[in-house]
Amino acid sequence: MSTVCPFRAGSAYGRGVAIPTTITCVDCGGVCSLISYEPDEGWEPGDIVAFRCRDCLDRWDVELTVEDIEA
């Protein structure tokens, strides 16, 4: 399975800019939904974003990085 950060494809960060609301579960291939709330100051590198899989109920905590923003 790929370990590529799910935010690199066409994402942007900052106040009022949305990150993906779903990603693909690495374990089962199901859909993971965003369960984190956007911080008041917007998304920034180092923020942890949490997702929960609809199928296997695994939780995925993904750290946003500077590379995610520059991609």
JORA-V756472 format. One record per helix or strand. SS is the DSSP state (helix for helix, strand for strand). FROM is the first residue (numbers start at 0). LEN is the number of residues. If there is no record, write none. Layout:
BEGIN
ss->(SS SS)
from->(FROM FROM)
len->(LEN LEN)
END
This chain:
BEGIN
ss->(strand strand strand strand helix)
from->(21 30 47 58 65)
len->(3 4 6 5 5)
END
